[in-house]
Amino acid sequence: MDFETPNKPDVPEKEKYSGANKPELKQPPEAEIKIECPERQEVVDRAIFELKTAFQTLDIENWKLPEIKIKFVESEDEAVLGRVEVHDGSVEITYDQRFSSPESEATLVEELQQSGKDYPGMQQTLKHELAHVAMWSVTGLQRQPATRLVDEGWASLLENTGENLPTEQSKSAVKQGLAEEPGLFNRCLDFSKPVTFEENLNAAEYKTGQALLLWVHEKFGKAKMVELIQKSPSPERNNGDLPQGEFEPAAIDRNLHATAPEYFKLLKDAKLGDITMEEATKRAKEWEGKQFESALLEVTGFQNLEEVRQEFLKWINQ
């Protein structure tokens, strides 16, 4: 859930309504949100306001955030640009120490941009990370990230949603990506094989995942978009306190996840020592792909992944 900076997607301009057609945006409802960050309270307040606005635009009300502490740390190597960590049930979002003041943040962001990293600053990345955490309440699956394409797509969608949905900008971004970086974007469009952090797809997965969720939202409805996220879990939940090599099982529901029996058998085999940890990790990734396939087909009603892909691309090119 780190905020990767190489090839960070451009921040799209908001879609505009003309004249009298522009709807009046109501003040986002207040919610009990406790984020500890005395050093940059103004950044936190703005990020929360924008997150509330995004949820209102998406017409999603059943969301909340746990208590969160923002930490500023001395970076040993590369600057920490926004990272969610879960420790004993508490949530921390970590940033480089230089983000603790507006002046030092401005210097750091300038250095990053001069080095070729399109980094938008703490406020926008904080909104992105808060969206990841808020997703757990929307899906009802505690500390449960979705498969990476959907997880990053969701955070990108909330990050880039203001008074209007970024639909046309999202379509254009994927079309441009397919033209300029077809290898990366077509990799993201291979829905049978979940993308991984190690592939460094960054902008491609953000943009493709965001567009996929917007497509489902427009064509099948908000409830189906949420259902897709629910039914597309990562094989494990977030927990930064576990020893090396251990993991916390995904929050799987037999009534929700079509491939639940396969996942439970995998856990049993690993616990009994019938398979090695390496084999368990490999099978968990294969299971993630099968569950994501089931989710896409159940949500869209199409017969196979190629049909899903073609209909999605047809929408992109409209």
C-alpha positions as a Markdown table, in Angstrom:
| # | Residue | x | y | z |
|---|---|---|---|---|
| 1 | Met | 0.0 | 0.0 | 0.0 |
| 2 | Asp | 3.0 | 2.2 | -0.3 |
| 3 | Phe | 2.5 | 5.3 | -2.5 |
| 4 | Glu | 4.9 | 4.5 | -5.4 |
| 5 | Thr | 6.3 | 7.5 | -7.1 |
| 6 | Pro | 7.8 | 6.4 | -10.4 |
| 7 | Asn | 5.3 | 7.1 | -13.2 |
| 8 | Lys | 2.7 | 8.4 | -10.7 |
| 9 | Pro | -0.5 | 9.1 | -12.7 |
| 10 | Asp | -1.1 | 12.7 | -13.6 |
| 11 | Val | -3.8 | 14.4 | -11.5 |
| 12 | Pro | -6.7 | 14.8 | -13.9 |
| 13 | Glu | -8.6 | 18.0 | -14.2 |
| 14 | Lys | -12.1 | 17.8 | -12.8 |
| 15 | Glu | -14.9 | 17.1 | -15.3 |
| 16 | Lys | -16.9 | 20.3 | -15.8 |
| 17 | Tyr | -20.6 | 20.9 | -16.2 |
| 18 | Ser | -21.7 | 24.0 | -18.1 |
| 19 | Gly | -23.7 | 26.8 | -16.8 |
| 20 | Ala | -27.0 | 26.0 | -15.1 |
| 21 | Asn | -26.4 | 22.2 | -15.5 |
| 22 | Lys | -23.7 | 22.2 | -12.8 |
| 23 | Pro | -25.2 | 20.6 | -9.7 |
| 24 | Glu | -24.7 | 22.3 | -6.4 |
| 25 | Leu | -22.5 | 20.2 | -4.1 |
| 26 | Lys | -23.7 | 20.0 | -0.6 |
| 27 | Gln | -21.3 | 20.2 | 2.3 |
| 28 | Pro | -19.9 | 16.6 | 3.0 |
| 29 | Pro | -21.4 | 15.2 | 6.3 |
| 30 | Glu | -19.3 | 15.4 | 9.4 |
| 31 | Ala | -18.0 | 12.1 | 10.7 |
| 32 | Glu | -16.0 | 11.0 | 13.8 |
| 33 | Ile | -12.5 | 11.0 | 12.3 |
| 34 | Lys | -9.5 | 11.1 | 14.6 |
| 35 | Ile | -6.2 | 11.6 | 12.9 |
| 36 | Glu | -3.2 | 12.5 | 15.1 |
| 37 | Cys | -0.9 | 14.9 | 13.3 |
| 38 | Pro | -0.3 | 18.1 | 15.2 |
| 39 | Glu | 2.6 | 19.0 | 12.8 |
| 40 | Arg | 0.4 | 19.3 | 9.7 |
| 41 | Gln | -3.1 | 19.6 | 10.9 |
| 42 | Glu | -4.1 | 21.9 | 8.0 |
| 43 | Val | -3.0 | 19.1 | 5.5 |
| 44 | Val | -5.0 | 16.5 | 7.4 |
| 45 | Asp | -8.1 | 18.7 | 7.5 |
| 46 | Arg | -8.0 | 19.4 | 3.8 |
| 47 | Ala | -7.4 | 15.7 | 2.9 |
| 48 | Ile | -10.4 | 14.6 | 5.1 |
| 49 | Phe | -12.6 | 17.3 | 3.5 |
| 50 | Glu | -11.7 | 16.2 | 0.0 |
| 51 | Leu | -12.2 | 12.5 | 0.9 |
| 52 | Lys | -15.7 | 13.3 | 2.2 |
| 53 | Thr | -16.5 | 15.1 | -1.0 |
| 54 | Ala | -15.3 | 12.1 | -3.1 |
| 55 | Phe | -17.5 | 9.7 | -1.1 |
| 56 | Gln | -20.4 | 12.0 | -1.5 |
| 57 | Thr | -19.9 | 12.2 | -5.2 |
| 58 | Leu | -19.8 | 8.4 | -5.4 |
| 59 | Asp | -22.9 | 8.3 | -3.2 |
| 60 | Ile | -21.3 | 6.0 | -0.6 |
| 61 | Glu | -22.3 | 6.7 | 3.0 |
| 62 | Asn | -21.3 | 3.6 | 4.9 |
| 63 | Trp | -17.6 | 4.5 | 5.3 |
| 64 | Lys | -15.5 | 5.4 | 8.3 |
| 65 | Leu | -11.9 | 5.6 | 9.4 |
| 66 | Pro | -10.3 | 4.1 | 12.5 |
| 67 | Glu | -8.0 | 6.2 | 14.7 |
| 68 | Ile | -4.9 | 7.0 | 12.7 |
| 69 | Lys | -1.6 | 8.4 | 13.7 |
| 70 | Ile | 0.7 | 10.1 | 11.1 |
| 71 | Lys | 4.4 | 9.5 | 11.8 |
| 72 | Phe | 7.3 | 11.4 | 10.4 |
| 73 | Val | 10.5 | 9.3 | 10.3 |
| 74 | Glu | 14.1 | 9.8 | 9.2 |
| 75 | Ser | 14.6 | 7.9 | 6.0 |
| 76 | Glu | 17.7 | 5.7 | 5.7 |
| 77 | Asp | 17.5 | 5.5 | 1.9 |
| 78 | Glu | 14.7 | 6.8 | -0.2 |
| 79 | Ala | 12.2 | 9.2 | 1.3 |
| 80 | Val | 9.1 | 7.6 | 2.7 |
| 81 | Leu | 6.3 | 9.2 | 0.6 |
| 82 | Gly | 3.2 | 7.8 | 2.3 |
| 83 | Arg | 2.9 | 4.2 | 3.7 |
| 84 | Val | 0.1 | 2.5 | 5.7 |
| 85 | Glu | 1.1 | 0.2 | 8.5 |
| 86 | Val | -1.2 | -1.7 | 10.9 |
| 87 | His | 0.2 | -2.5 | 14.4 |
| 88 | Asp | -1.9 | -4.3 | 17.0 |
| 89 | Gly | -5.0 | -3.0 | 15.4 |
| 90 | Ser | -3.9 | 0.6 | 15.2 |
| 91 | Val | -3.2 | 2.3 | 11.9 |
| 92 | Glu | -0.2 | 4.5 | 11.2 |
| 93 | Ile | 0.6 | 6.4 | 8.0 |
| 94 | Thr | 4.3 | 7.1 | 7.7 |
| 95 | Tyr | 6.0 | 10.0 | 5.9 |
| 96 | Asp | 9.6 | 11.3 | 5.7 |
| 97 | Gln | 10.5 | 13.7 | 8.4 |
| 98 | Arg | 10.8 | 16.5 | 5.8 |
| 99 | Phe | 7.0 | 16.4 | 5.4 |
| 100 | Ser | 6.6 | 17.7 | 8.9 |
| 101 | Ser | 6.8 | 21.3 | 7.8 |
| 102 | Pro | 5.5 | 23.1 | 4.7 |
| 103 | Glu | 9.0 | 24.6 | 4.0 |
| 104 | Ser | 10.9 | 21.3 | 4.1 |
| 105 | Glu | 8.1 | 19.5 | 2.2 |
| 106 | Ala | 8.4 | 22.1 | -0.6 |
| 107 | Thr | 12.1 | 21.5 | -0.9 |
| 108 | Leu | 11.7 | 17.7 | -0.9 |
| 109 | Val | 8.9 | 17.7 | -3.5 |
| 110 | Glu | 11.0 | 20.0 | -5.8 |
| 111 | Glu | 13.9 | 17.6 | -5.5 |
| 112 | Leu | 11.7 | 14.6 | -6.3 |
| 113 | Gln | 10.2 | 16.3 | -9.4 |
| 114 | Gln | 13.7 | 17.4 | -10.6 |
| 115 | Ser | 14.7 | 13.7 | -10.4 |
| 116 | Gly | 11.8 | 12.7 | -12.6 |
| 117 | Lys | 9.3 | 11.6 | -10.0 |
| 118 | Asp | 5.8 | 13.1 | -10.5 |
| 119 | Tyr | 5.0 | 13.3 | -6.8 |
| 120 | Pro | 2.0 | 15.6 | -6.0 |
| 121 | Gly | 2.8 | 16.3 | -2.3 |
| 122 | Met | 1.5 | 15.1 | 1.1 |
| 123 | Gln | -2.1 | 16.3 | 0.9 |
| 124 | Gln | -3.0 | 14.4 | -2.2 |
| 125 | Thr | -1.1 | 11.2 | -1.2 |
| 126 | Leu | -2.7 | 11.3 | 2.3 |
| 127 | Lys | -6.1 | 11.3 | 0.6 |
| 128 | His | -4.9 | 8.3 | -1.4 |
| 129 | Glu | -3.8 | 6.4 | 1.7 |
| 130 | Leu | -6.9 | 7.3 | 3.7 |
| 131 | Ala | -9.0 | 5.9 | 0.8 |
| 132 | His | -7.2 | 2.5 | 1.2 |
| 133 | Val | -8.0 | 2.4 | 4.9 |
| 134 | Ala | -11.6 | 3.6 | 4.4 |
| 135 | Met | -12.2 | 0.8 | 1.8 |
| 136 | Trp | -12.1 | -1.8 | 4.7 |
| 137 | Ser | -15.3 | -0.3 | 6.1 |
| 138 | Val | -17.0 | 0.0 | 2.7 |
| 139 | Thr | -16.4 | -3.7 | 2.0 |
| 140 | Gly | -16.9 | -4.9 | 5.6 |
| 141 | Leu | -13.7 | -7.0 | 5.4 |
| 142 | Gln | -11.5 | -5.8 | 8.2 |
| 143 | Arg | -8.0 | -4.8 | 7.1 |
| 144 | Gln | -8.6 | -6.6 | 3.9 |
| 145 | Pro | -6.9 | -5.1 | 0.8 |
| 146 | Ala | -8.3 | -6.1 | -2.6 |
| 147 | Thr | -6.3 | -7.6 | -5.4 |
| 148 | Arg | -3.7 | -4.9 | -6.3 |
| 149 | Leu | -5.4 | -3.6 | -9.5 |
| 150 | Val | -8.7 | -3.0 | -7.7 |
| 151 | Asp | -7.0 | -1.8 | -4.5 |
| 152 | Glu | -4.9 | 0.9 | -6.2 |
| 153 | Gly | -7.7 | 1.6 | -8.6 |
| 154 | Trp | -10.0 | 2.4 | -5.7 |
| 155 | Ala | -7.5 | 4.7 | -3.9 |
| 156 | Ser | -6.8 | 6.4 | -7.2 |
| 157 | Leu | -10.5 | 6.9 | -7.9 |
| 158 | Leu | -11.1 | 8.5 | -4.5 |
| 159 | Glu | -7.9 | 10.6 | -4.9 |
| 160 | Asn | -9.0 | 12.0 | -8.2 |
| 161 | Thr | -12.7 | 12.4 | -7.5 |
| 162 | Gly | -13.9 | 15.9 | -6.5 |
| 163 | Glu | -17.3 | 17.3 | -7.3 |
| 164 | Asn | -17.6 | 15.1 | -10.4 |
| 165 | Leu | -16.3 | 11.6 | -11.4 |
| 166 | Pro | -13.1 | 11.6 | -13.5 |
| 167 | Thr | -14.7 | 9.4 | -16.1 |
| 168 | Glu | -13.5 | 11.0 | -19.4 |
| 169 | Gln | -10.1 | 11.8 | -18.0 |
| 170 | Ser | -9.8 | 8.1 | -16.9 |
| 171 | Lys | -10.8 | 6.8 | -20.4 |
| 172 | Ser | -8.3 | 9.1 | -22.0 |
| 173 | Ala | -5.5 | 8.1 | -19.7 |
| 174 | Val | -5.9 | 4.4 | -20.5 |
| 175 | Lys | -6.2 | 5.1 | -24.2 |
| 176 | Gln | -3.0 | 7.1 | -24.1 |
| 177 | Gly | -1.3 | 4.4 | -22.0 |
| 178 | Leu | -2.2 | 1.7 | -24.4 |
| 179 | Ala | -0.7 | 3.8 | -27.2 |
| 180 | Glu | 2.5 | 4.8 | -25.4 |
| 181 | Glu | 3.2 | 1.9 | -23.0 |
| 182 | Pro | 1.2 | -1.1 | -24.4 |
| 183 | Gly | 3.2 | -3.6 | -22.5 |
| 184 | Leu | 2.4 | -2.2 | -19.1 |
| 185 | Phe | -1.2 | -1.5 | -19.8 |
| 186 | Asn | -1.9 | -4.8 | -21.5 |
| 187 | Arg | -0.4 | -6.5 | -18.5 |
| 188 | Cys | -3.0 | -4.8 | -16.3 |
| 189 | Leu | -5.7 | -5.9 | -18.8 |
| 190 | Asp | -4.7 | -9.5 | -18.3 |
| 191 | Phe | -7.4 | -10.1 | -15.7 |
| 192 | Ser | -6.5 | -13.8 | -15.3 |
| 193 | Lys | -3.2 | -13.0 | -13.6 |
| 194 | Pro | -3.2 | -10.4 | -10.8 |
| 195 | Val | -0.6 | -7.7 | -11.0 |
| 196 | Thr | 2.1 | -7.6 | -8.2 |
| 197 | Phe | 4.1 | -4.9 | -6.5 |
| 198 | Glu | 7.3 | -6.3 | -7.8 |
| 199 | Glu | 6.3 | -5.6 | -11.4 |
| 200 | Asn | 6.4 | -1.8 | -10.8 |
| 201 | Leu | 3.4 | -1.1 | -13.0 |
| 202 | Asn | 2.5 | 1.9 | -10.9 |
| 203 | Ala | 0.8 | 4.4 | -13.3 |
| 204 | Ala | -0.6 | 1.7 | -15.5 |
| 205 | Glu | -2.3 | -0.2 | -12.6 |
| 206 | Tyr | -3.6 | 3.0 | -11.0 |
| 207 | Lys | -5.1 | 4.2 | -14.2 |
| 208 | Thr | -6.4 | 0.8 | -15.4 |
| 209 | Gly | -7.9 | 0.0 | -12.0 |
| 210 | Gln | -9.6 | 3.3 | -11.7 |
| 211 | Ala | -11.1 | 3.0 | -15.1 |
| 212 | Leu | -12.3 | -0.5 | -14.4 |
| 213 | Leu | -14.1 | 0.6 | -11.3 |
| 214 | Leu | -15.6 | 3.6 | -13.1 |
| 215 | Trp | -16.8 | 1.3 | -15.9 |
| 216 | Val | -18.5 | -1.0 | -13.5 |
| 217 | His | -20.0 | 2.0 | -11.6 |
| 218 | Glu | -21.4 | 3.4 | -14.8 |
| 219 | Lys | -22.6 | 0.2 | -16.5 |
| 220 | Phe | -23.7 | -1.9 | -13.6 |
| 221 | Gly | -24.2 | 0.5 | -10.7 |
| 222 | Lys | -22.5 | 1.6 | -7.5 |
| 223 | Ala | -23.5 | -1.6 | -5.6 |
| 224 | Lys | -21.8 | -3.8 | -8.2 |
| 225 | Met | -18.7 | -1.7 | -8.0 |
| 226 | Val | -18.5 | -2.3 | -4.2 |
| 227 | Glu | -19.3 | -6.0 | -4.8 |
| 228 | Leu | -16.4 | -6.3 | -7.2 |
| 229 | Ile | -14.1 | -4.9 | -4.5 |
| 230 | Gln | -15.6 | -7.2 | -1.8 |
| 231 | Lys | -15.2 | -10.3 | -4.0 |
| 232 | Ser | -11.6 | -9.5 | -5.1 |
| 233 | Pro | -9.5 | -9.9 | -1.9 |
| 234 | Ser | -5.8 | -10.2 | -1.5 |
| 235 | Pro | -4.7 | -13.6 | 0.0 |
| 236 | Glu | -3.8 | -11.9 | 3.3 |
| 237 | Arg | -4.8 | -9.0 | 5.6 |
| 238 | Asn | -2.7 | -6.1 | 6.6 |
| 239 | Asn | -0.7 | -6.7 | 9.8 |
| 240 | Gly | 2.7 | -5.1 | 10.3 |
| 241 | Asp | 3.5 | -7.0 | 13.5 |
| 242 | Leu | 3.8 | -10.5 | 12.2 |
| 243 | Pro | 7.2 | -12.3 | 12.1 |
| 244 | Gln | 9.0 | -12.6 | 8.9 |
| 245 | Gly | 7.4 | -15.3 | 6.7 |
| 246 | Glu | 4.1 | -15.4 | 8.5 |
| 247 | Phe | 0.8 | -13.9 | 7.3 |
| 248 | Glu | -2.7 | -13.2 | 8.5 |
| 249 | Pro | -5.3 | -15.1 | 6.4 |
| 250 | Ala | -7.7 | -13.1 | 4.2 |
| 251 | Ala | -11.2 | -12.4 | 5.5 |
| 252 | Ile | -13.0 | -14.9 | 3.3 |
| 253 | Asp | -16.8 | -15.6 | 3.4 |
| 254 | Arg | -18.2 | -18.8 | 1.9 |
| 255 | Asn | -21.4 | -16.9 | 0.9 |
| 256 | Leu | -19.4 | -14.1 | -0.7 |
| 257 | His | -16.4 | -15.7 | -2.3 |
| 258 | Ala | -17.0 | -18.4 | -4.9 |
| 259 | Thr | -13.6 | -20.0 | -4.4 |
| 260 | Ala | -13.6 | -20.0 | -0.6 |
| 261 | Pro | -13.3 | -23.8 | -0.3 |
| 262 | Glu | -10.1 | -23.8 | -2.3 |
| 263 | Tyr | -8.6 | -21.0 | -0.1 |
| 264 | Phe | -9.6 | -22.8 | 3.2 |
| 265 | Lys | -8.0 | -26.1 | 1.9 |
| 266 | Leu | -4.8 | -24.1 | 1.1 |
| 267 | Leu | -4.7 | -22.8 | 4.6 |
| 268 | Lys | -5.2 | -26.3 | 6.0 |
| 269 | Asp | -2.5 | -27.9 | 3.8 |
| 270 | Ala | 0.0 | -25.1 | 4.9 |
| 271 | Lys | -0.9 | -25.5 | 8.6 |
| 272 | Leu | -0.4 | -29.3 | 8.4 |
| 273 | Gly | 2.9 | -28.9 | 6.6 |
| 274 | Asp | 1.7 | -30.8 | 3.6 |
| 275 | Ile | 3.0 | -28.0 | 1.3 |
| 276 | Thr | 6.0 | -25.7 | 1.7 |
| 277 | Met | 5.6 | -21.9 | 2.4 |
| 278 | Glu | 6.9 | -21.3 | -1.1 |
| 279 | Glu | 4.3 | -23.5 | -2.6 |
| 280 | Ala | 1.6 | -22.0 | -0.4 |
| 281 | Thr | 2.6 | -18.5 | -1.6 |
| 282 | Lys | 2.4 | -19.6 | -5.2 |
| 283 | Arg | -1.0 | -21.3 | -4.8 |
| 284 | Ala | -2.3 | -18.2 | -2.9 |
| 285 | Lys | -1.5 | -16.0 | -5.9 |
| 286 | Glu | -3.1 | -18.5 | -8.3 |
| 287 | Trp | -6.2 | -18.6 | -6.0 |
| 288 | Glu | -6.3 | -14.8 | -6.0 |
| 289 | Gly | -6.5 | -14.9 | -9.8 |
| 290 | Lys | -9.4 | -17.4 | -9.8 |
| 291 | Gln | -11.3 | -15.4 | -7.2 |
| 292 | Phe | -10.8 | -12.2 | -9.2 |
| 293 | Glu | -12.1 | -14.0 | -12.3 |
| 294 | Ser | -15.2 | -15.2 | -10.4 |
| 295 | Ala | -15.8 | -11.7 | -9.1 |
| 296 | Leu | -15.6 | -10.0 | -12.6 |
| 297 | Leu | -17.9 | -12.6 | -14.1 |
| 298 | Glu | -20.4 | -12.5 | -11.3 |
| 299 | Val | -20.5 | -8.7 | -11.2 |
| 300 | Thr | -20.7 | -8.1 | -15.0 |
| 301 | Gly | -22.7 | -11.2 | -16.0 |
| 302 | Phe | -20.3 | -11.9 | -18.9 |
| 303 | Gln | -19.3 | -15.5 | -19.8 |
| 304 | Asn | -15.5 | -15.2 | -19.8 |
| 305 | Leu | -12.7 | -12.8 | -19.1 |
| 306 | Glu | -12.0 | -12.0 | -22.8 |
| 307 | Glu | -15.6 | -10.7 | -23.1 |
| 308 | Val | -15.1 | -8.6 | -20.0 |
| 309 | Arg | -11.9 | -7.2 | -21.4 |
| 310 | Gln | -13.4 | -6.4 | -24.8 |
| 311 | Glu | -16.5 | -4.7 | -23.3 |
| 312 | Phe | -14.3 | -2.7 | -21.0 |
| 313 | Leu | -12.1 | -1.6 | -24.0 |
| 314 | Lys | -15.2 | -0.7 | -26.0 |
| 315 | Trp | -16.3 | 1.6 | -23.2 |
| 316 | Ile | -12.8 | 3.1 | -23.0 |
| 317 | Asn | -12.9 | 4.0 | -26.7 |
| 318 | Gln | -16.4 | 5.5 | -26.7 |
